[in-house]
Amino acid sequence: MQLLLGWLADRLGLSNPVTRAADGAGSHTTLPLATLTVTAFAATVRTVRRRLSGGPKPLGAASG
């Protein structure tokens, strides 16, 4: 909540260091976010294909 209030105060002209840091953080988090998104998508596609083809179940999956 404090971060939101800091952001709102900055937009109203009351600058503060927390808001500047939060705004600057977005520029270097794009690549990790994109990497995680692509990895999650690939894992989901692989899992769905395995389930549809009746392939082997993942380790630790209950049998029956």
Rosetta blueprint (number, residue, H / E / L):
1 M L
2 Q H
3 L H
4 L H
5 L H
6 G H
7 W H
8 L H
9 A H
10 D H
11 R H
12 L L
13 G L
14 L L
15 S L
16 N L
17 P H
18 V H
19 T H
20 R H
21 A H
22 A H
23 D H
24 G H
25 A H
26 G H
27 S H
28 H H
29 T L
30 T H
31 L H
32 P H
33 L H
34 A H
35 T H
36 L H
37 T H
38 V H
39 T H
40 A H
41 F H
42 A H
43 A H
44 T H
45 V H
46 R H
47 T H
48 V H
49 R H
50 R H
51 R H
52 L H
53 S H
54 G L
55 G L
56 P L
57 K L
58 P L
59 L L
60 G L
61 A L
62 A L
63 S L
64 G L
